[in-house]
Amino acid sequence: MSLDELRTLITRHALDGATTVLDGVLVSRVDEPGPPTASTSSTVMALIAQGAKRLALGDRVYEYRAGQYLVASVDLPITGHYFEATPAEPALGFGLRLRPSAVAALLLDTAAGEFPRGGRGTTAPSGIAVNDASDELVDAVVRLLRLLDHPRDLPVLAPMIEREILWRLITGAQGATVRQLGLADSSLTHVSRAVHWIRDHHAETIRVDDLARLSGMSVSAFHRNFQAVTAMSPIQFQKQIRLQEARLLLATHPDDVAGAGYTVGYESPSQFSREYRRQFGTSPSRDAARLRAPAALP
């Protein structure tokens, strides 16, 4: 069975860490559940071979387990953790970064009109979705990971199998989401422009009118599509990014809580502390001490 072989391959190759010699291919092994951790998704397909994982995006919660895959189509602030994992049966996962250029190239080779374009005027799909993996998709992932044991074959066969995986995704249950990654005029692509701008300018004051103009949408269409993709308003999204960036700053400068807040755009230390506690469950100063503690261990 492909899923059994997938577990074997991930177990063997996850010993060296999450990355592999295949660009954009990740494997992971987790031996025990951990606390929910804030991070940023990338455009990725993640397949669980064993165990189960839970992700939260805004007010949406996603769970996926062995034989299911998640597609993330935009860089989004998420909170996630494996909640089923033991040393005897660790959580095992496979990830493939989804490159819009590769999706676009595959769509160009597809017969015209085979898929609906989902362009301007179509509400963008959610930025994250979960579905059962088909046998064909799991089989393609297995064959891709087998190449890790045959380095000579990698340059020739890996691009072909990656293309097959993309095809399985494009023609699968989340095909509309994946296809929009490769369409220059899709609603998802327009929202992505605003997402990237907010990430790059998170410390600045944002105006929704400007974001809508950047995205090439009316304000009402922009609000509708941004909420559909991110499960948040633009202001809520910016706050999530600010708090995650502040936490990264505190990990390296734990004694400058006020400075971290100001750097990411907060003018009020009390507001920063209040929103930080709401997001991470503790004050910035206590979280900074906790983040620093592992480094102090021998």
BAFI-3210 file (N, C-alpha, C; in Angstrom, 3 decimals, decimal comma, padded with zeros to 6 digits):
// residues 298
n [1|2|3|4|5|6|7|8|9|10|11|12|13|14|15|16|17|18|19|20|21|22|23|24|25|26|27|28|29|30|31|32|33|34|35|36|37|38|39|40|41|42|43|44|45|46|47|48|49|50|51|52|53|54|55|56|57|58|59|60|61|62|63|64|65|66|67|68|69|70|71|72|73|74|75|76|77|78|79|80|81|82|83|84|85|86|87|88|89|90|91|92|93|94|95|96|97|98|99|100|101|102|103|104|105|106|107|108|109|110|111|112|113|114|115|116|117|118|119|120|121|122|123|124|125|126|127|128|129|130|131|132|133|134|135|136|137|138|139|140|141|142|143|144|145|146|147|148|149|150|151|152|153|154|155|156|157|158|159|160|161|162|163|164|165|166|167|168|169|170|171|172|173|174|175|176|177|178|179|180|181|182|183|184|185|186|187|188|189|190|191|192|193|194|195|196|197|198|199|200|201|202|203|204|205|206|207|208|209|210|211|212|213|214|215|216|217|218|219|220|221|222|223|224|225|226|227|228|229|230|231|232|233|234|235|236|237|238|239|240|241|242|243|244|245|246|247|248|249|250|251|252|253|254|255|256|257|258|259|260|261|262|263|264|265|266|267|268|269|270|271|272|273|274|275|276|277|278|279|280|281|282|283|284|285|286|287|288|289|290|291|292|293|294|295|296|297|298]
n.u [000,849|000,549|000,571|001,741|004,342|005,040|005,209|007,447|009,452|009,441|010,121|012,754|014,097|013,562|015,281|017,461|016,523|014,079|014,320|015,095|017,200|015,823|014,586|012,247|010,886|009,804|010,140|008,830|009,076|007,505|007,605|005,984|003,019|002,878|002,668|000,319|001,708|002,608|003,010|003,976|002,262|003,284|002,942|001,840|001,555|000,616|000,937|-000,280|001,147|001,075|-000,378|-001,814|-002,765|-003,465|-004,638|-005,084|-006,665|-007,389|-010,708|-011,167|-010,755|-008,702|-008,349|-006,266|-005,327|-003,739|-003,500|-004,767|-004,622|-003,425|-003,889|-002,282|-002,627|-001,705|000,642|000,107|-000,744|-000,695|-001,710|-000,527|-000,260|000,924|-001,287|-001,625|000,679|003,303|006,292|006,342|004,531|005,105|004,162|004,051|004,986|004,679|005,779|005,242|006,340|004,315|004,736|003,826|004,653|005,163|002,625|001,314|002,689|001,892|-000,843|-000,833|-000,233|-002,515|-005,585|-007,356|-009,965|-010,638|-010,735|-012,585|-011,816|-011,946|-011,493|-011,345|-014,002|-014,871|-015,328|-012,630|-011,183|-010,929|-007,868|-006,744|-007,299|-008,607|-008,459|-009,263|-006,612|-006,094|-005,504|-003,800|-002,466|-001,050|000,561|002,185|003,602|005,021|006,681|008,198|009,650|011,073|013,133|015,052|016,745|018,092|020,155|021,230|019,078|017,560|017,728|016,453|014,027|012,652|011,492|009,463|007,814|007,032|005,522|003,481|002,323|001,357|-000,527|-002,340|-003,273|-004,387|-006,472|-007,935|-009,929|-009,367|-008,741|-009,561|-008,515|-005,722|-005,315|-005,803|-003,499|-001,801|-002,882|-002,749|-004,715|-006,462|-008,763|-007,570|-004,851|-004,902|-005,652|-003,402|-001,456|-002,120|-001,789|001,004|001,915|001,036|002,517|005,112|005,000|004,141|004,421|003,432|000,706|-002,265|-004,463|-007,560|-008,720|-006,486|-005,302|-007,261|-007,142|-004,543|-004,936|-006,555|-009,329|-012,727|-013,624|-015,561|-015,524|-012,900|-012,850|-014,598|-013,254|-010,748|-011,448|-012,516|-010,254|-008,359|-009,705|-009,864|-010,124|-008,406|-007,172|-007,147|-005,521|-003,097|-002,526|-002,017|000,329|002,035|002,244|003,437|005,895|006,884|007,266|009,354|011,355|011,596|012,659|015,314|016,031|015,330|015,159|014,065|011,222|009,438|010,658|010,357|007,589|007,206|008,735|007,312|005,081|003,317|002,086|001,340|002,448|000,862|-001,321|000,035|001,024|-001,365|-002,640|-000,702|-000,690|-003,271|-002,963|-000,797|-001,070|000,353|002,314|004,404|006,990|007,220|006,945|009,180|011,195|010,673|011,136|013,839|014,850|015,484|017,926|019,644|020,134|022,430]
n.v [-001,201|002,252|004,279|003,043|002,604|005,242|006,146|004,691|005,789|008,513|008,274|007,332|009,400|011,701|011,810|013,449|015,989|018,545|019,455|018,381|017,041|017,576|020,352|022,374|020,271|018,785|016,860|015,542|014,591|014,040|013,364|013,689|015,358|018,911|022,303|024,643|026,560|029,703|030,627|031,138|030,233|028,823|028,796|025,765|022,168|019,868|016,668|014,204|011,343|009,846|010,180|013,306|016,676|020,043|023,153|026,662|029,356|032,566|032,592|030,050|026,535|023,849|020,387|017,662|014,360|011,080|010,183|012,378|015,654|019,020|022,148|025,172|028,341|030,910|033,064|032,911|033,992|031,609|029,285|026,318|022,744|019,369|017,014|014,369|012,143|009,955|008,499|005,832|005,798|008,107|011,377|011,873|013,649|015,064|017,621|019,883|022,632|024,898|026,237|029,114|029,638|027,089|025,967|027,672|027,060|024,418|024,750|026,144|024,160|022,742|021,784|024,412|026,003|023,816|024,034|026,122|029,590|031,256|033,990|037,606|038,963|036,602|035,142|034,648|031,491|029,906|030,452|028,198|024,711|021,400|017,987|014,515|012,460|011,218|007,869|007,990|010,421|009,971|007,860|009,154|010,922|009,075|007,942|010,173|010,592|008,228|008,750|010,009|008,073|007,507|009,284|009,855|009,799|011,981|014,656|014,241|012,768|013,856|016,489|015,672|014,055|015,859|017,549|015,779|015,486|018,089|018,083|016,164|017,585|019,867|018,750|017,685|017,712|020,220|021,670|024,144|026,065|025,598|025,999|028,740|029,801|029,874|031,670|034,802|036,745|035,985|036,022|035,202|035,717|038,506|039,174|038,162|040,051|042,161|040,856|040,345|042,979|043,966|042,291|043,157|045,788|045,959|047,558|049,990|052,364|051,193|051,627|050,672|051,357|051,902|049,382|047,945|049,234|048,565|045,856|045,821|045,869|046,718|048,365|046,941|044,421|043,734|043,522|041,324|039,254|039,208|038,471|035,953|034,508|034,782|034,600|036,751|040,295|042,978|044,618|042,975|040,957|042,348|042,852|040,269|039,666|041,665|040,900|038,381|039,100|040,692|038,780|037,292|039,234|039,503|037,058|037,337|039,734|039,898|041,684|044,033|044,858|047,021|048,235|046,262|046,319|048,962|048,803|047,092|048,566|049,397|052,036|052,323|050,960|049,580|048,687|047,016|045,067|044,045|042,968|041,159|039,346|038,309|036,979|035,144|034,103|034,914|037,501|039,877|040,134|037,852|035,857|036,383|035,668|032,956|032,152|032,565|030,795|027,988|028,296|028,813|026,469|023,767]
n.w [000,000|-000,819|001,159|003,355|002,380|002,030|004,687|005,499|003,851|004,611|007,312|007,099|005,713|007,140|009,205|008,824|009,118|008,156|005,517|002,162|-000,475|-002,721|-004,238|-002,639|-001,517|001,416|004,423|007,459|010,896|013,938|017,312|019,534|020,736|020,497|021,818|020,358|017,755|016,498|013,134|009,687|006,849|003,710|000,111|-000,376|-000,584|001,745|002,972|005,107|006,448|008,718|011,960|013,155|012,446|013,441|012,346|012,695|011,202|011,386|012,362|011,534|011,745|010,924|010,495|009,740|008,794|008,599|005,226|004,263|002,743|002,813|001,285|000,940|-000,295|-000,156|001,520|004,807|008,163|010,593|013,177|014,489|015,183|015,669|016,932|017,360|018,061|018,865|020,299|019,473|017,359|015,453|014,226|010,781|007,936|004,615|002,460|-000,257|-001,933|-003,645|-006,693|-008,336|-010,990|-012,009|-011,898|-013,696|-016,064|-016,465|-016,826|-019,217|-020,976|-021,026|-022,541|-024,035|-022,282|-020,754|-018,012|-015,758|-015,571|-013,321|-012,895|-012,747|-010,880|-009,860|-006,711|-004,540|-003,543|-000,269|001,507|002,612|002,504|003,046|002,109|001,281|000,130|-003,108|-004,363|-006,537|-006,168|-003,752|-004,603|-006,513|-004,858|-003,322|-005,307|-005,917|-003,528|-003,455|-005,187|-003,696|-002,858|-005,104|-006,423|-008,983|-010,689|-010,055|-011,373|-013,826|-013,461|-011,219|-011,854|-013,628|-012,042|-010,085|-011,671|-012,290|-009,754|-009,361|-011,399|-010,432|-008,255|-009,472|-010,877|-008,883|-005,822|-004,730|-006,930|-008,060|-006,332|-006,527|-009,251|-009,472|-008,486|-010,639|-012,417|-013,765|-013,580|-011,625|-008,819|-006,459|-006,975|-007,111|-004,480|-003,229|-003,844|-002,130|000,325|000,310|000,270|002,747|004,450|003,872|004,665|007,294|009,572|008,938|008,610|007,262|004,486|003,468|001,052|-000,519|-000,626|-001,973|-004,426|-005,192|-005,546|-007,696|-007,470|-006,596|-003,500|-002,057|-003,332|-002,819|000,010|000,321|-001,050|000,236|002,836|002,263|001,458|003,582|006,002|007,632|008,299|006,528|008,489|010,772|009,766|009,399|012,089|013,065|011,630|012,620|015,333|015,151|013,996|016,040|018,010|016,906|017,039|019,810|020,442|019,829|020,988|023,909|026,042|025,263|025,158|024,755|022,571|020,606|020,200|019,223|016,900|015,203|014,737|016,763|018,718|021,287|024,248|026,084|024,575|022,796|024,594|025,567|023,253|022,477|024,612|024,288|021,889|022,234|024,747|026,978|028,597|026,752|027,968|029,614|027,701|026,164|027,955|028,142|025,514|025,406|027,242|026,426|025,089|027,091|028,332|029,094]
ca.u [000,000|001,396|000,699|002,728|005,676|005,291|005,670|008,816|010,347|009,551|010,877|014,169|014,705|013,356|016,347|018,403|015,827|012,882|014,620|015,674|017,985|014,869|014,171|010,836|010,305|010,076|009,587|008,878|008,732|007,265|007,407|004,991|002,266|003,437|001,685|000,105|002,783|002,312|003,975|003,417|002,203|003,726|002,115|002,335|000,697|001,144|000,255|000,012|001,269|000,758|-000,650|-002,829|-002,333|-004,544|-004,233|-006,101|-006,501|-008,489|-011,675|-011,333|-009,869|-008,569|-007,666|-006,028|-004,648|-003,164|-004,251|-005,371|-003,662|-003,810|-003,337|-002,226|-002,414|-001,192|001,410|-000,879|-000,389|-001,455|-001,283|-000,718|000,525|000,512|-001,932|-001,544|002,059|003,994|007,556|006,081|003,847|005,295|003,487|004,929|004,388|005,375|005,373|005,748|006,037|003,594|005,294|002,866|005,178|004,982|001,186|000,992|003,230|001,051|-002,122|-000,620|-000,209|-003,825|-006,504|-008,070|-011,354|-010,916|-011,046|-013,056|-010,661|-012,036|-010,785|-011,941|-015,431|-015,116|-014,828|-011,467|-011,379|-010,188|-006,431|-006,375|-008,350|-008,192|-009,217|-008,657|-005,693|-006,398|-004,434|-002,854|-001,635|-000,128|001,526|003,143|004,464|005,921|007,698|009,108|010,557|011,977|014,285|016,081|017,681|018,708|020,540|021,487|017,807|016,853|017,558|015,586|012,710|011,953|010,575|008,302|006,893|006,445|004,484|002,349|001,659|000,582|-001,699|-003,301|-003,883|-005,182|-007,675|-008,542|-010,996|-008,948|-008,181|-009,839|-007,559|-004,378|-005,285|-005,738|-002,103|-001,122|-003,611|-002,335|-005,868|-007,404|-009,054|-006,555|-003,627|-005,093|-005,577|-002,014|-000,715|-002,375|-001,162|002,449|002,173|000,877|003,657|006,309|004,811|003,251|004,554|002,820|-000,744|-002,814|-005,767|-008,208|-008,905|-005,225|-005,110|-008,201|-006,606|-003,394|-005,441|-007,362|-010,709|-013,491|-013,453|-016,463|-015,012|-011,659|-013,221|-015,199|-012,241|-009,712|-012,033|-012,660|-008,942|-007,571|-010,584|-009,644|-010,122|-007,020|-006,633|-006,854|-004,364|-001,912|-002,226|-001,389|001,696|002,793|002,525|004,421|007,191|007,334|007,756|010,682|012,284|011,808|013,501|016,717|016,248|014,289|015,107|013,548|009,826|008,857|011,248|009,736|006,264|007,336|009,311|006,297|004,019|002,471|002,460|000,984|002,953|-000,207|-002,068|000,901|001,048|-002,702|-002,888|000,265|-001,193|-004,438|-002,519|000,143|-001,420|001,216|002,810|005,629|008,199|007,279|007,175|010,583|012,008|010,451|011,810|015,273|015,251|016,166|019,290|020,474|020,386|023,694]
ca.v [000,000|003,431|005,038|002,342|002,920|006,658|006,236|004,174|006,749|009,721|007,914|007,227|010,638|012,787|011,777|014,530|017,264|018,716|019,694|017,289|017,531|018,008|021,722|022,545|019,059|018,697|015,742|015,854|013,574|014,623|012,227|013,951|016,591|020,134|023,379|025,391|027,501|030,652|030,624|031,612|029,200|029,199|028,108|024,411|021,010|019,076|015,368|013,477|009,896|009,239|011,197|014,303|018,054|021,031|024,514|027,698|030,550|033,403|031,808|028,731|025,485|022,739|019,185|016,640|013,200|010,153|010,023|013,645|016,690|020,425|023,082|026,582|029,029|032,248|033,141|033,328|033,778|030,479|028,637|024,900|021,745|017,972|016,654|012,915|011,724|009,288|007,920|004,570|006,139|009,552|012,048|011,905|014,504|015,419|018,923|020,312|024,027|025,087|027,384|029,624|029,512|025,699|025,795|028,387|026,304|023,238|025,204|026,519|022,925|022,117|022,197|025,657|025,873|022,610|024,454|027,507|030,416|031,817|035,265|038,773|038,830|035,361|035,214|033,785|030,395|030,014|030,272|026,875|023,707|020,033|016,930|013,182|012,282|010,087|006,878|008,448|011,475|009,338|007,084|010,079|011,397|007,967|007,825|011,313|010,359|007,126|009,294|010,399|006,954|007,327|010,658|010,021|009,955|013,177|015,779|013,893|012,255|014,674|017,483|015,018|013,597|017,064|017,983|014,865|015,845|019,307|017,708|015,518|018,639|020,728|018,022|017,119|018,439|021,607|022,137|025,563|026,841|025,449|026,628|030,191|030,179|030,057|032,599|036,169|037,605|035,352|036,763|034,822|036,446|039,900|039,246|037,902|041,310|042,887|040,093|040,592|044,369|044,081|041,636|043,969|047,115|045,727|048,601|051,219|052,452|050,747|052,131|049,620|051,872|051,730|047,947|047,557|049,747|047,721|044,545|045,942|045,534|047,703|048,153|045,872|043,140|043,441|043,038|039,991|038,285|039,116|037,676|034,572|033,872|034,817|034,473|037,946|041,585|043,444|045,130|041,805|040,293|043,134|042,650|038,956|039,775|042,479|040,144|037,341|039,750|041,103|037,593|036,996|040,219|039,197|035,867|037,758|040,897|039,686|042,746|045,262|044,616|048,234|048,428|045,313|046,836|050,132|048,412|046,477|049,516|049,783|053,293|052,206|049,731|048,830|047,985|045,936|044,015|043,437|042,136|040,071|038,347|037,672|036,113|034,096|033,547|035,415|038,847|039,875|039,919|036,446|035,045|036,576|034,840|031,562|031,922|032,595|029,752|026,816|028,605|028,875|025,136|023,219]
ca.w [000,000|-000,985|002,401|004,179|001,859|002,297|006,070|005,543|003,202|005,441|008,517|006,765|005,247|008,095|010,213|008,561|009,231|007,349|004,113|001,388|-001,608|-003,735|-003,968|-002,365|-000,925|002,851|005,177|008,884|011,883|015,257|018,219|020,572|020,497|021,056|021,929|019,111|017,483|015,432|012,031|008,424|005,818|002,376|-000,869|-000,155|-000,397|002,849|003,058|006,340|006,293|010,018|012,956|012,808|012,680|013,505|012,013|012,847|010,377|011,830|013,141|010,910|012,260|009,984|010,967|008,723|009,361|007,626|004,002|003,870|002,410|002,954|000,313|001,329|-001,556|000,118|002,764|005,797|009,571|011,108|014,413|014,235|015,901|015,610|018,195|017,498|017,781|019,964|019,810|018,777|016,117|015,275|013,120|009,608|006,922|003,372|001,959|-001,559|-002,215|-004,906|-007,399|-009,322|-012,357|-012,442|-012,141|-014,926|-017,202|-016,670|-017,378|-020,614|-021,767|-020,919|-023,607|-023,717|-021,875|-019,975|-016,654|-015,614|-015,225|-011,983|-012,928|-012,125|-010,663|-009,134|-005,343|-004,336|-002,585|000,988|001,362|003,104|002,353|003,369|001,430|001,207|-000,985|-003,979|-004,467|-007,553|-005,582|-002,802|-005,387|-007,109|-003,776|-002,998|-006,354|-005,795|-002,401|-003,795|-005,907|-002,731|-002,763|-006,426|-006,791|-010,415|-011,396|-009,594|-012,314|-014,950|-013,091|-010,219|-012,449|-014,233|-010,991|-009,488|-012,601|-012,108|-008,496|-009,630|-012,202|-009,533|-007,447|-010,336|-011,286|-007,686|-005,131|-004,521|-008,190|-008,306|-005,552|-007,081|-010,573|-009,349|-008,264|-011,919|-013,276|-013,431|-013,352|-010,703|-007,590|-005,479|-007,290|-006,732|-003,021|-002,848|-003,904|-000,884|001,405|000,288|000,637|004,203|005,089|003,684|005,242|008,428|010,591|008,444|008,637|005,981|004,070|002,678|-000,305|-001,250|-000,868|-003,018|-005,689|-005,508|-005,957|-008,906|-007,140|-005,834|-002,057|-001,604|-003,840|-002,104|001,351|000,203|-001,449|001,266|003,922|001,801|001,399|004,821|007,175|008,442|007,619|006,355|009,754|011,607|009,154|009,752|013,516|013,198|011,126|013,573|016,545|014,831|013,824|017,368|018,719|016,363|017,597|021,226|020,554|019,717|021,865|024,922|027,047|024,663|024,829|024,188|021,251|019,669|019,882|018,360|015,607|014,333|014,420|017,893|019,372|022,701|024,862|026,749|023,532|022,336|025,606|025,648|022,072|022,501|025,565|023,699|020,807|022,626|026,048|028,038|028,308|025,949|028,772|030,021|026,511|025,787|028,855|027,770|024,251|025,634|028,186|025,866|024,706|028,288|028,839|028,625]
c.u [000,877|001,605|001,703|004,145|006,030|005,792|007,121|009,803|010,530|010,363|012,373|014,794|014,463|014,426|017,315|017,750|014,677|013,189|015,183|016,498|017,083|014,350|012,659|010,144|010,757|009,484|009,725|008,476|008,617|006,880|006,383|004,256|002,970|002,365|001,472|001,163|002,385|003,412|003,288|003,409|002,889|002,755|002,617|001,209|001,352|000,291|000,688|000,054|000,900|000,565|-001,720|-002,343|-003,547|-003,961|-005,398|-005,710|-007,672|-009,421|-011,948|-010,305|-009,890|-007,830|-007,447|-005,122|-004,202|-004,078|-004,963|-004,278|-004,286|-003,153|-003,412|-001,811|-001,859|-000,349|000,518|-000,365|-001,283|-000,918|-001,539|000,135|000,016|-000,115|-002,056|-000,146|002,635|005,328|007,343|005,400|003,951|004,431|004,486|004,246|005,302|004,870|006,004|005,342|005,394|004,087|004,291|003,347|004,989|003,516|000,798|001,477|002,376|-000,291|-001,985|-000,630|-001,546|-004,723|-007,300|-009,511|-011,652|-011,318|-011,645|-011,913|-010,753|-011,342|-011,538|-013,455|-015,808|-014,538|-013,710|-011,794|-010,613|-008,706|-005,929|-007,566|-007,768|-009,087|-008,514|-007,756|-006,102|-005,229|-003,367|-001,930|-000,613|000,953|002,589|004,113|005,477|007,030|008,681|010,118|011,498|013,250|015,394|017,125|018,410|019,112|020,752|020,206|017,114|016,673|016,563|014,162|011,945|011,045|009,328|007,304|006,269|005,307|003,251|001,585|000,808|-000,669|-002,761|-004,002|-004,825|-006,502|-008,413|-009,561|-010,654|-008,336|-008,394|-008,844|-006,175|-004,279|-005,154|-004,323|-001,400|-001,800|-003,318|-003,518|-006,871|-007,624|-008,013|-005,255|-003,743|-005,028|-004,144|-001,166|-000,880|-001,719|000,338|002,772|002,064|002,056|004,907|006,216|003,961|003,309|003,878|001,306|-001,281|-004,175|-006,379|-008,429|-007,647|-004,980|-006,033|-007,694|-005,414|-003,839|-006,284|-008,814|-011,410|-013,316|-014,336|-015,975|-013,735|-011,962|-013,720|-014,137|-011,153|-010,204|-012,152|-011,334|-008,321|-008,378|-010,415|-009,889|-008,667|-006,395|-006,284|-005,623|-003,079|-001,529|-001,552|000,066|002,554|003,191|003,532|005,815|007,750|007,903|009,132|011,721|012,608|012,674|014,979|017,046|015,228|014,158|014,513|012,111|009,204|009,373|010,642|008,363|006,321|007,813|008,254|005,086|003,108|002,985|002,192|001,524|001,851|-001,049|-001,269|000,873|-000,287|-002,961|-001,917|-000,212|-002,394|-004,020|-001,731|-000,080|-000,548|001,733|004,067|006,888|008,323|007,544|008,622|011,500|011,881|011,162|013,321|015,740|015,962|017,622|020,225|020,787|021,715|023,464]
c.v [001,240|004,189|004,372|002,646|004,378|006,855|005,786|005,184|008,001|009,425|007,882|008,589|011,826|012,817|012,939|015,902|017,356|018,862|018,438|017,891|017,950|019,392|021,805|021,342|018,940|017,413|016,058|014,659|014,270|013,496|012,457|015,250|017,782|021,191|024,053|026,471|028,404|030,616|031,207|030,466|029,721|028,565|026,667|023,393|020,164|017,824|014,662|011,982|009,167|010,359|012,164|015,675|018,976|022,413|025,456|028,885|031,463|032,593|030,439|027,755|024,324|021,598|018,248|015,576|012,276|009,974|011,279|014,671|018,067|021,213|024,481|027,366|030,439|032,168|033,739|033,112|032,708|030,069|027,152|024,005|020,354|017,622|015,145|012,491|011,090|008,772|006,614|004,792|007,651|010,103|012,208|012,705|014,762|016,785|019,223|021,762|024,149|026,377|027,872|029,476|028,095|025,411|026,459|027,616|025,083|023,625|025,593|025,295|022,195|022,636|023,420|025,357|024,646|022,949|025,852|028,359|030,990|033,157|036,367|038,616|037,562|035,473|034,203|032,665|030,669|029,754|028,935|025,936|022,329|019,051|015,585|013,106|011,064|009,106|007,330|009,525|010,875|008,569|007,992|010,614|010,317|007,871|008,992|011,083|009,180|007,644|009,751|009,299|006,700|008,694|010,866|010,309|011,294|014,238|015,494|013,585|013,153|015,728|016,855|014,582|014,789|017,577|017,078|015,190|017,093|018,986|017,044|016,561|019,502|020,059|017,416|018,046|019,904|022,208|023,618|026,445|026,782|026,124|028,136|030,684|030,521|031,031|034,031|037,053|036,980|036,222|036,467|035,588|037,907|040,078|039,039|039,165|042,101|042,187|040,381|042,026|044,543|043,444|042,511|045,328|047,040|046,817|049,905|051,186|052,044|051,385|051,112|050,083|051,659|050,252|047,460|048,012|048,914|046,375|044,604|045,605|046,749|047,392|047,003|044,507|042,752|042,888|041,598|038,942|038,126|038,262|036,215|033,837|033,720|034,577|035,642|039,188|042,013|043,939|043,972|041,064|041,034|042,922|041,309|039,005|040,563|041,660|039,025|037,940|040,204|039,919|037,180|037,961|039,905|037,961|036,234|038,950|040,861|040,812|044,039|045,056|045,844|048,467|047,507|045,810|048,023|049,744|047,850|047,367|049,926|051,077|053,249|050,896|048,896|048,065|046,808|044,765|043,288|042,513|040,966|038,960|037,600|036,671|034,910|033,557|033,981|036,789|038,782|039,568|038,464|035,532|035,169|035,732|033,364|031,222|031,837|031,391|028,570|027,072|028,628|027,502|024,609|022,249]
c.w [000,000|000,315|003,335|003,687|002,096|003,725|006,181|004,971|004,047|006,683|008,232|006,456|006,170|009,162|010,044|008,652|008,245|005,861|003,464|000,252|-002,766|-003,378|-003,776|-001,780|000,523|003,409|006,656|009,720|013,243|016,197|019,313|020,271|021,142|021,163|020,579|018,946|016,329|014,385|010,804|007,427|004,562|001,388|-000,935|-000,214|000,681|003,013|004,331|006,050|007,579|011,026|012,480|013,216|012,668|013,224|012,247|011,980|010,697|012,707|012,534|011,481|011,277|010,668|009,792|009,285|008,243|006,413|003,548|003,578|002,573|001,837|000,901|000,094|-001,401|001,382|003,847|007,221|010,176|012,472|014,236|015,098|015,557|016,958|018,365|017,079|019,030|019,425|019,043|017,431|015,907|014,150|011,980|008,505|005,744|002,936|000,613|-001,767|-003,585|-005,560|-008,448|-010,764|-012,890|-012,724|-013,458|-016,150|-017,507|-017,277|-018,847|-021,534|-021,757|-022,032|-023,170|-023,339|-021,050|-018,546|-016,678|-015,091|-013,830|-011,876|-012,231|-012,027|-009,934|-007,727|-005,141|-003,356|-001,303|000,750|001,852|002,933|002,603|002,624|001,569|-000,027|-001,807|-003,976|-005,458|-007,003|-004,620|-003,548|-006,008|-006,052|-003,394|-004,033|-006,327|-004,673|-002,648|-004,465|-004,967|-002,553|-004,088|-006,980|-008,289|-011,196|-011,102|-010,674|-013,432|-014,498|-012,115|-010,847|-013,058|-013,164|-010,279|-010,373|-012,489|-010,835|-008,688|-010,440|-011,346|-008,661|-008,281|-010,721|-010,101|-007,051|-004,902|-005,785|-008,431|-007,566|-006,174|-008,441|-010,470|-009,046|-009,573|-012,856|-012,855|-013,065|-012,386|-009,475|-006,521|-005,714|-006,891|-005,217|-002,548|-002,899|-002,611|000,299|001,459|000,677|002,154|004,919|005,012|004,355|006,517|009,487|010,181|008,630|007,270|005,753|003,124|001,246|-001,138|-001,572|-001,970|-004,383|-006,137|-006,061|-007,219|-008,686|-006,551|-004,355|-001,571|-002,073|-003,114|-000,720|001,268|-000,111|-000,392|002,427|003,517|001,843|002,774|006,089|008,130|007,612|007,408|007,648|010,693|011,083|009,525|011,213|013,749|012,754|012,101|014,811|016,293|014,661|015,164|018,149|018,214|016,920|019,053|021,415|020,503|020,605|023,001|025,939|026,516|024,196|024,168|022,773|020,209|019,242|018,943|016,964|014,665|014,120|015,554|018,513|020,867|023,275|025,509|025,729|022,994|023,310|025,661|024,459|021,988|023,435|024,985|022,623|021,303|024,042|027,205|027,645|027,454|026,763|029,207|028,836|026,055|026,658|028,505|026,467|024,432|026,444|027,558|025,521|025,912|028,859|028,334|027,482]
res [m|s|l|d|e|l|r|t|l|i|t|r|h|a|l|d|g|a|t|t|v|l|d|g|v|l|v|s|r|v|d|e|p|g|p|p|t|a|s|t|s|s|t|v|m|a|l|i|a|q|g|a|k|r|l|a|l|g|d|r|v|y|e|y|r|a|g|q|y|l|v|a|s|v|d|l|p|i|t|g|h|y|f|e|a|t|p|a|e|p|a|l|g|f|g|l|r|l|r|p|s|a|v|a|a|l|l|l|d|t|a|a|g|e|f|p|r|g|g|r|g|t|t|a|p|s|g|i|a|v|n|d|a|s|d|e|l|v|d|a|v|v|r|l|l|r|l|l|d|h|p|r|d|l|p|v|l|a|p|m|i|e|r|e|i|l|w|r|l|i|t|g|a|q|g|a|t|v|r|q|l|g|l|a|d|s|s|l|t|h|v|s|r|a|v|h|w|i|r|d|h|h|a|e|t|i|r|v|d|d|l|a|r|l|s|g|m|s|v|s|a|f|h|r|n|f|q|a|v|t|a|m|s|p|i|q|f|q|k|q|i|r|l|q|e|a|r|l|l|l|a|t|h|p|d|d|v|a|g|a|g|y|t|v|g|y|e|s|p|s|q|f|s|r|e|y|r|r|q|f|g|t|s|p|s|r|d|a|a|r|l|r|a|p|a|a|l|p]
***
